[in-house]
Amino acid sequence: MRKLELHWQILIGMVLGILFGFVMTQISWGKDFVSDWIQPIGTIFVKLLKLIAIPLIIASLIKGISDLKDISKFRNIGLRTILIYIGTTVVAITIGLVLVNIIQPGDGISEDTITKLTDTYANDKGVTDKLAEASKQKDSGPLQFLEDMVPENALAALSDNTLMLQVIFFTIFLGISMLLIGEKRAKPLKDFFDALNDVVLKMVDLIMLTAPYAVFALLAGVVVSSSDPDLLLALLKYAGVVVFGLLLMVVFYLIVVSVFTKKNPFWFLKQISPAQLLAFSTSSSAATLPVTMERVEEHIGVDKEVSSFVLPVGATINMDGTSLYQGVAAVFISQALGFDLTFGDQLTIVLTALLASIGSAAVPGAGMVMLVIVLESIGFPADKLAIGLALIFAVDRPLDMCRTVVNVTGDATVSMMVAKSVGKLGNPKIQEWDDHLDEVR
């Protein structure tokens, strides 16, 4: 019997997890059972992915740089990557603003709903934590993001998944230094990182064997911890605008893949779908990064010289889905609370959302911190910020899951574009977890 493909296994796990979660919400002890006995399986899976994220970035990026043999090639890849990421982010924010101005979901929110949402979420720890974090980021200087990129302690940076840019900076610095000492002197270190890269990729293969069961656990946990259904229904129009915008962004990616790389867009979706489904389940670009790299390199054919730089950087600074959401959310909150926005304000939203996405962490909930910064940039009243976040907090988790899918899809698309532009888009070379099993039997 032919083995069911991974993306179908994950999809079945997701559907069963959602159904199981709904069943458990109807049983008095169901929520506690899922929290105590089911959700930990998903949590362990996410921890395993995060565990190997930094070793994979280091090994993959150093292997990519050391294989270049020419620093100018790395400069070309870096410049193209940043420019394309900026371009796709601007497209995403523009799509979001156009949709929210046409549909105007905020005009349909009643005073009773605003009051109920405010009473429920304005003092929620999640909201207050986001406001505190945004206030800390707002008080930093204009070049703070550059300062934050440079670690003062490499080991401290390597031990913290939220310091991904610092890890990338250190790894690039190390890789370039290896090039400059010559191939002969760098060979022992290069051999070590080449071997480490193979080992970590094998770890990805092994972890992915548990993916269908993990997404079952993650989705069941999301369902039993979901908010008041009545509040979710009241925000359906707003959520619909965000999801529609995200779908349009995926269509944009597929057009780019078809036109620029000459690849079948549906083939691209099929190859990247396991990473997309994991992004939906975990709401984290960083946790999904090892899988994204494996799918892009082995199943799409992007050379490691490109993917090892483009994808880790993308997981940190390329937040197309999150930026689109911020544009929609900022205008929605303004509409609902009667705060008039000028055309200049909306241009400010584009610029601020673009800059905020660069400094945002690739973790769940980071989008709301960025949203506070965007709202403050257009002069939104400080005393209404908590109310504004409370308006959208009920649907933030499901929308976070959707926008993370777009973030990951955008990273994969840009990696294909950059690879095609430098002649590094080849044929897929799929490796399975048991490829070398005979050698150790």
ZARO-734703 format. One record per residue (C-alpha): y, x, z; residue number from 0; residue in one letter. Coordinates in Angstrom, 3 decimals. Example, Ala and Ser with C-alpha at 12.3 -4.5 7.8 and 13.67 -1.06 7.14 Angstrom:
! residues 2
-4.500, 12.300, 7.800, 0, a
-1.060, 13.670, 7.140, 1, s
This chain:
! residues 441
0.000, 0.000, 0.000, 0, m
3.429, 1.304, -0.960, 1, r
5.548, 2.241, 2.051, 2, k
8.604, 0.031, 2.577, 3, l
11.810, 1.986, 1.846, 4, e
13.898, 3.065, 4.821, 5, l
16.909, 0.836, 4.127, 6, h
14.656, -2.237, 4.038, 7, w
13.019, -1.197, 7.309, 8, q
16.438, -0.814, 8.946, 9, i
17.659, -4.126, 7.502, 10, l
14.595, -5.942, 8.863, 11, i
15.191, -4.307, 12.258, 12, g
18.826, -5.487, 12.209, 13, m
17.937, -9.096, 11.340, 14, v
15.173, -9.260, 13.952, 15, l
17.507, -7.680, 16.529, 16, g
20.199, -10.322, 15.909, 17, i
17.657, -13.177, 16.087, 18, l
16.074, -11.742, 19.226, 19, f
19.518, -11.376, 20.816, 20, g
20.380, -15.024, 20.104, 21, f
17.055, -16.153, 21.599, 22, v
17.687, -14.075, 24.723, 23, m
21.141, -15.662, 25.204, 24, t
19.383, -19.024, 25.634, 25, q
17.207, -17.726, 28.488, 26, i
18.621, -17.272, 31.990, 27, s
17.169, -13.784, 32.432, 28, w
17.496, -12.818, 28.733, 29, g
20.764, -10.864, 28.902, 30, k
19.569, -8.709, 31.805, 31, d
16.224, -8.114, 30.081, 32, f
17.939, -6.867, 26.897, 33, v
20.396, -4.707, 28.867, 34, s
17.682, -3.140, 31.039, 35, d
14.715, -2.817, 28.679, 36, w
15.866, -3.076, 25.039, 37, i
19.382, -1.639, 24.714, 38, q
18.450, 1.793, 26.223, 39, p
16.236, 2.426, 23.163, 40, i
19.281, 2.113, 20.910, 41, g
21.394, 4.206, 23.276, 42, t
18.835, 7.040, 23.221, 43, i
18.802, 6.935, 19.402, 44, f
22.605, 7.246, 19.215, 45, v
22.509, 10.099, 21.747, 46, k
19.940, 11.930, 19.616, 47, l
22.162, 11.623, 16.542, 48, l
25.179, 12.875, 18.491, 49, k
23.032, 15.666, 19.948, 50, l
22.448, 17.208, 16.524, 51, i
25.871, 16.419, 14.979, 52, a
27.616, 19.631, 16.057, 53, i
24.654, 21.991, 15.356, 54, p
24.385, 20.381, 11.916, 55, l
28.104, 20.826, 11.175, 56, i
28.011, 24.496, 12.240, 57, i
24.823, 25.400, 10.356, 58, a
25.649, 23.368, 7.249, 59, s
29.284, 24.467, 6.968, 60, l
28.535, 28.167, 7.495, 61, i
25.705, 27.980, 4.947, 62, k
28.046, 26.247, 2.491, 63, g
30.851, 28.792, 2.928, 64, i
28.584, 31.837, 2.875, 65, s
26.904, 30.607, -0.326, 66, d
30.292, 30.372, -2.077, 67, l
30.790, 34.143, -2.255, 68, k
34.388, 33.392, -3.274, 69, d
37.076, 32.139, -0.847, 70, i
39.162, 30.670, -3.684, 71, s
36.366, 28.130, -4.374, 72, k
36.549, 26.957, -0.774, 73, f
40.332, 26.566, -1.096, 74, r
39.855, 24.369, -4.182, 75, n
37.305, 22.167, -2.395, 76, i
39.518, 21.860, 0.687, 77, g
42.667, 20.923, -1.212, 78, l
40.932, 18.324, -3.383, 79, r
39.206, 16.818, -0.355, 80, t
42.422, 16.312, 1.628, 81, i
44.363, 14.901, -1.348, 82, l
41.601, 12.426, -2.287, 83, i
41.192, 11.327, 1.343, 84, y
44.930, 10.655, 1.571, 85, i
44.792, 8.693, -1.694, 86, g
41.881, 6.460, -0.635, 87, t
43.486, 5.792, 2.764, 88, t
46.738, 4.658, 1.129, 89, v
44.724, 2.347, -1.178, 90, v
42.906, 0.877, 1.861, 91, a
46.103, 0.190, 3.838, 92, i
47.757, -1.342, 0.756, 93, t
44.806, -3.695, 0.171, 94, i
44.970, -4.808, 3.799, 95, g
48.728, -5.457, 3.727, 96, l
48.590, -7.378, 0.436, 97, v
45.811, -9.667, 1.719, 98, l
47.357, -10.354, 5.126, 99, v
50.739, -11.188, 3.564, 100, n
49.173, -13.571, 1.045, 101, i
46.747, -15.351, 3.404, 102, i
48.899, -15.124, 6.593, 103, q
46.112, -15.674, 9.159, 104, p
48.524, -15.344, 12.095, 105, g
50.348, -18.549, 11.198, 106, d
47.275, -20.622, 12.053, 107, g
46.911, -19.425, 15.660, 108, i
47.964, -22.113, 18.169, 109, s
49.875, -21.462, 21.403, 110, e
46.835, -22.643, 23.390, 111, d
44.611, -20.056, 21.683, 112, t
47.179, -17.294, 22.294, 113, i
47.364, -18.282, 25.973, 114, t
43.585, -18.378, 26.346, 115, k
43.113, -15.015, 24.618, 116, l
45.877, -13.475, 26.722, 117, t
44.397, -14.804, 29.990, 118, d
40.940, -13.565, 28.987, 119, t
41.711, -10.084, 27.649, 120, y
45.263, -8.919, 28.488, 121, a
44.102, -7.269, 31.727, 122, n
40.676, -6.279, 30.395, 123, d
39.827, -2.627, 31.109, 124, k
39.188, -2.058, 27.400, 125, g
42.732, -3.161, 26.516, 126, v
44.451, -1.245, 29.324, 127, t
42.496, 1.924, 28.510, 128, d
43.546, 1.703, 24.834, 129, k
47.207, 1.261, 25.838, 130, l
47.035, 4.271, 28.171, 131, a
45.392, 6.475, 25.522, 132, e
47.937, 5.416, 22.875, 133, a
50.818, 6.154, 25.249, 134, s
49.427, 9.654, 25.793, 135, k
49.151, 10.261, 22.033, 136, q
52.635, 8.854, 21.353, 137, k
54.258, 11.284, 23.804, 138, d
52.840, 14.303, 21.943, 139, s
54.944, 16.362, 19.525, 140, g
54.945, 16.059, 15.696, 141, p
52.666, 19.080, 15.258, 142, l
50.353, 18.189, 18.148, 143, q
47.487, 17.355, 15.770, 144, f
47.653, 20.917, 14.368, 145, l
47.754, 22.340, 17.885, 146, e
44.762, 20.191, 18.844, 147, d
42.747, 21.549, 15.898, 148, m
42.674, 25.068, 17.349, 149, v
40.296, 25.465, 20.319, 150, p
41.120, 27.853, 23.135, 151, e
37.457, 27.961, 24.130, 152, n
34.860, 27.752, 21.369, 153, a
32.017, 26.879, 23.747, 154, l
34.029, 24.024, 25.281, 155, a
34.741, 22.621, 21.802, 156, a
31.076, 22.899, 20.818, 157, l
30.080, 20.904, 23.902, 158, s
32.316, 17.908, 23.154, 159, d
31.630, 15.576, 20.196, 160, n
35.178, 14.202, 20.314, 161, t
36.554, 17.662, 19.401, 162, l
35.074, 17.624, 15.898, 163, m
38.179, 19.100, 14.231, 164, l
38.102, 22.051, 16.638, 165, q
34.451, 22.646, 15.794, 166, v
35.247, 22.515, 12.062, 167, i
38.176, 24.946, 12.506, 168, f
36.043, 27.441, 14.460, 169, f
33.146, 27.152, 12.000, 170, t
35.371, 27.668, 8.936, 171, i
37.003, 30.661, 10.670, 172, f
33.562, 32.106, 11.410, 173, l
32.265, 31.417, 7.882, 174, g
35.256, 33.039, 6.173, 175, i
34.998, 36.059, 8.502, 176, s
31.347, 36.407, 7.498, 177, m
32.397, 36.482, 3.827, 178, l
34.966, 39.184, 4.534, 179, l
32.530, 41.618, 6.188, 180, i
30.347, 41.665, 3.089, 181, g
27.001, 40.130, 2.227, 182, e
24.883, 43.001, 3.612, 183, k
26.453, 43.002, 7.104, 184, r
26.533, 39.178, 7.310, 185, a
22.913, 38.698, 6.180, 186, k
21.263, 38.541, 9.664, 187, p
23.735, 35.892, 10.821, 188, l
23.482, 34.002, 7.530, 189, k
19.676, 33.955, 7.758, 190, d
19.946, 32.543, 11.280, 191, f
22.262, 29.702, 10.228, 192, f
20.192, 28.969, 7.107, 193, d
17.110, 28.558, 9.302, 194, a
19.077, 26.492, 11.851, 195, l
20.255, 24.209, 9.039, 196, n
16.652, 23.590, 7.903, 197, d
15.545, 22.880, 11.475, 198, v
18.378, 20.432, 12.198, 199, v
17.767, 18.561, 8.925, 200, l
14.110, 18.238, 9.952, 201, k
15.329, 16.823, 13.280, 202, m
17.306, 14.219, 11.313, 203, v
14.132, 13.220, 9.448, 204, d
12.224, 12.836, 12.725, 205, l
14.989, 10.824, 14.414, 206, i
15.197, 8.501, 11.402, 207, m
11.560, 7.514, 11.892, 208, l
12.742, 5.475, 14.892, 209, t
15.805, 3.994, 13.153, 210, a
14.401, 0.469, 12.498, 211, p
13.468, 0.069, 16.184, 212, y
16.786, 1.555, 17.344, 213, a
18.960, -0.786, 15.258, 214, v
16.875, -3.717, 16.564, 215, f
17.806, -2.651, 20.099, 216, a
21.471, -1.964, 19.254, 217, l
22.034, -5.310, 17.507, 218, l
20.231, -7.277, 20.233, 219, a
22.549, -5.600, 22.763, 220, g
25.637, -6.497, 20.729, 221, v
24.608, -10.165, 20.481, 222, v
23.913, -10.690, 24.192, 223, v
27.215, -9.030, 25.143, 224, s
29.340, -10.926, 22.585, 225, s
32.461, -12.834, 23.626, 226, s
33.174, -16.547, 23.999, 227, d
32.071, -18.242, 20.712, 228, p
35.104, -20.593, 20.799, 229, d
37.502, -17.625, 20.817, 230, l
35.567, -15.958, 18.015, 231, l
35.899, -19.159, 15.964, 232, l
39.666, -19.262, 16.543, 233, a
39.963, -15.761, 15.093, 234, l
37.686, -16.476, 12.131, 235, l
40.535, -16.516, 9.588, 236, k
41.846, -13.136, 10.776, 237, y
38.341, -11.630, 10.817, 238, a
37.708, -13.077, 7.338, 239, g
40.802, -11.321, 5.944, 240, v
39.655, -7.981, 7.398, 241, v
36.092, -8.362, 6.078, 242, v
37.333, -9.461, 2.636, 243, f
39.614, -6.423, 2.494, 244, g
36.723, -4.137, 3.484, 245, l
34.561, -5.647, 0.731, 246, l
37.334, -4.990, -1.807, 247, l
37.475, -1.394, -0.589, 248, m
33.730, -1.008, -1.214, 249, v
34.243, -2.442, -4.721, 250, v
36.986, 0.162, -5.229, 251, f
34.540, 2.928, -4.222, 252, y
31.897, 1.624, -6.631, 253, l
34.424, 1.607, -9.482, 254, i
35.410, 5.192, -8.626, 255, v
31.742, 6.285, -8.533, 256, v
31.075, 4.635, -11.893, 257, s
34.198, 5.899, -13.682, 258, v
34.628, 9.347, -12.171, 259, f
31.085, 10.560, -11.471, 260, t
29.351, 8.531, -14.254, 261, k
26.665, 7.451, -11.770, 262, k
25.269, 3.932, -11.421, 263, n
27.209, 2.349, -8.517, 264, p
24.192, 0.266, -7.416, 265, f
22.059, 3.408, -7.335, 266, w
24.758, 4.987, -5.145, 267, f
24.673, 1.994, -2.762, 268, l
20.888, 2.163, -2.535, 269, k
20.921, 5.883, -1.681, 270, q
23.657, 5.636, 0.949, 271, i
22.501, 2.310, 2.458, 272, s
20.552, 3.810, 5.437, 273, p
23.752, 5.584, 6.549, 274, a
25.766, 2.367, 6.029, 275, q
23.320, 0.316, 8.096, 276, l
23.376, 2.898, 10.886, 277, l
27.180, 2.955, 10.773, 278, a
27.139, -0.832, 11.210, 279, f
24.729, -0.594, 14.145, 280, s
26.429, 2.296, 15.995, 281, t
30.127, 1.730, 15.096, 282, s
30.491, 5.517, 15.021, 283, s
31.129, 7.786, 12.028, 284, s
30.303, 10.815, 14.190, 285, a
26.911, 9.455, 15.265, 286, a
26.106, 8.545, 11.644, 287, t
27.243, 11.941, 10.279, 288, l
23.810, 13.679, 10.341, 289, p
22.295, 10.798, 8.353, 290, v
25.253, 10.640, 5.945, 291, t
24.893, 14.366, 5.218, 292, m
21.141, 14.057, 4.688, 293, e
21.516, 11.095, 2.288, 294, r
24.385, 12.657, 0.312, 295, v
22.713, 16.064, -0.083, 296, e
19.065, 15.107, -0.603, 297, e
19.276, 11.633, -2.157, 298, h
22.542, 11.780, -4.144, 299, i
22.528, 15.462, -5.124, 300, g
25.837, 16.720, -3.722, 301, v
25.645, 20.485, -3.204, 302, d
25.765, 21.694, 0.400, 303, k
28.811, 23.839, -0.444, 304, e
30.737, 20.578, -0.864, 305, v
29.048, 18.151, 1.541, 306, s
29.122, 20.572, 4.475, 307, s
32.934, 20.550, 4.390, 308, f
33.844, 17.143, 2.954, 309, v
31.647, 14.975, 5.203, 310, l
32.452, 16.456, 8.667, 311, p
36.157, 16.462, 7.802, 312, v
35.853, 12.906, 6.477, 313, g
34.137, 11.691, 9.654, 314, a
37.194, 12.924, 11.552, 315, t
40.219, 12.203, 9.350, 316, i
39.084, 9.728, 6.691, 317, n
39.267, 6.268, 8.279, 318, m
39.762, 3.979, 5.270, 319, d
38.144, 0.956, 6.912, 320, g
39.999, 1.534, 10.165, 321, t
43.338, 2.022, 8.374, 322, s
42.861, -1.207, 6.394, 323, l
42.083, -3.036, 9.648, 324, y
45.229, -1.650, 11.261, 325, q
47.411, -2.938, 8.444, 326, g
45.885, -6.417, 8.728, 327, v
45.895, -6.434, 12.549, 328, a
49.508, -5.246, 12.874, 329, a
50.818, -7.962, 10.537, 330, v
48.487, -10.620, 12.041, 331, f
49.740, -9.897, 15.576, 332, i
53.347, -9.966, 14.342, 333, s
52.765, -13.312, 12.593, 334, q
51.039, -14.870, 15.617, 335, a
53.721, -13.746, 18.094, 336, l
56.684, -14.506, 15.825, 337, g
57.789, -10.892, 15.247, 338, f
59.380, -10.686, 11.793, 339, d
58.498, -7.695, 9.635, 340, l
60.713, -6.309, 6.888, 341, t
59.454, -4.525, 3.775, 342, f
60.555, -1.265, 5.440, 343, g
58.410, -2.090, 8.470, 344, d
55.387, -2.529, 6.235, 345, q
56.028, 0.827, 4.552, 346, l
56.200, 2.306, 8.060, 347, t
52.800, 0.752, 8.781, 348, i
51.364, 2.532, 5.707, 349, v
52.745, 5.920, 6.750, 350, l
51.912, 5.622, 10.460, 351, t
48.389, 4.332, 9.849, 352, a
47.813, 7.247, 7.445, 353, l
49.014, 9.829, 9.975, 354, l
47.232, 8.150, 12.904, 355, a
43.904, 8.201, 11.045, 356, s
44.034, 12.015, 10.866, 357, i
44.164, 12.406, 14.637, 358, g
41.742, 9.620, 15.486, 359, s
38.351, 10.309, 17.015, 360, a
35.270, 9.204, 15.071, 361, a
34.049, 7.006, 17.937, 362, v
33.820, 3.258, 18.612, 363, p
37.147, 1.634, 19.546, 364, g
39.407, 4.440, 18.300, 365, a
40.994, 2.002, 15.819, 366, g
42.653, -0.010, 18.592, 367, m
44.323, 3.120, 19.977, 368, v
45.687, 3.824, 16.492, 369, m
46.824, 0.183, 16.243, 370, l
49.034, 0.529, 19.324, 371, v
50.704, 3.574, 17.741, 372, i
51.236, 1.600, 14.499, 373, v
52.754, -1.373, 16.375, 374, l
55.098, 0.870, 18.346, 375, e
56.264, 2.544, 15.122, 376, s
57.645, -0.790, 13.832, 377, i
59.466, -1.562, 17.071, 378, g
57.008, -4.151, 18.404, 379, f
58.099, -5.197, 21.946, 380, p
56.348, -3.026, 24.537, 381, a
55.866, -5.964, 26.924, 382, d
53.857, -7.813, 24.248, 383, k
51.511, -4.956, 23.307, 384, l
48.829, -6.076, 25.770, 385, a
49.079, -9.638, 24.428, 386, i
48.817, -8.320, 20.864, 387, g
45.640, -6.371, 21.623, 388, l
44.229, -9.337, 23.565, 389, a
44.625, -11.461, 20.419, 390, l
42.140, -9.353, 18.461, 391, i
39.976, -7.905, 21.227, 392, f
37.362, -10.669, 21.044, 393, a
36.382, -9.761, 17.472, 394, v
37.069, -6.029, 17.650, 395, d
33.431, -4.938, 18.097, 396, r
31.976, -6.798, 15.078, 397, p
34.956, -5.713, 12.948, 398, l
34.546, -2.133, 14.219, 399, d
30.963, -2.241, 12.943, 400, m
32.145, -3.417, 9.514, 401, c
34.981, -0.928, 9.157, 402, r
32.728, 1.987, 10.162, 403, t
30.514, 1.091, 7.180, 404, v
33.552, 1.469, 4.912, 405, v
34.545, 4.752, 6.594, 406, n
31.096, 6.232, 5.913, 407, v
30.972, 4.859, 2.350, 408, t
34.380, 6.409, 1.679, 409, g
33.202, 9.802, 2.944, 410, d
30.169, 9.696, 0.639, 411, a
32.288, 8.594, -2.341, 412, t
34.818, 11.399, -1.876, 413, v
32.039, 13.971, -1.492, 414, s
30.670, 12.863, -4.885, 415, m
34.129, 13.030, -6.465, 416, m
34.827, 16.530, -5.143, 417, v
31.336, 17.733, -6.113, 418, a
31.754, 16.356, -9.637, 419, k
35.181, 17.986, -10.013, 420, s
33.838, 21.458, -9.116, 421, v
30.503, 21.120, -10.939, 422, g
28.413, 20.767, -7.786, 423, k
26.879, 17.318, -8.337, 424, l
23.234, 17.929, -9.243, 425, g
19.869, 16.221, -9.027, 426, n
18.552, 14.819, -5.736, 427, p
16.008, 16.951, -3.840, 428, k
14.410, 14.620, -1.308, 429, i
12.633, 16.178, 1.671, 430, q
10.301, 14.234, 3.982, 431, e
9.618, 14.904, 7.654, 432, w
6.026, 15.996, 6.956, 433, d
6.662, 18.286, 3.956, 434, d
5.475, 21.409, 5.819, 435, h
2.938, 19.763, 8.113, 436, l
-0.023, 21.428, 6.393, 437, d
1.414, 24.853, 7.230, 438, e
1.192, 24.253, 11.001, 439, v
-2.142, 22.411, 11.142, 440, r
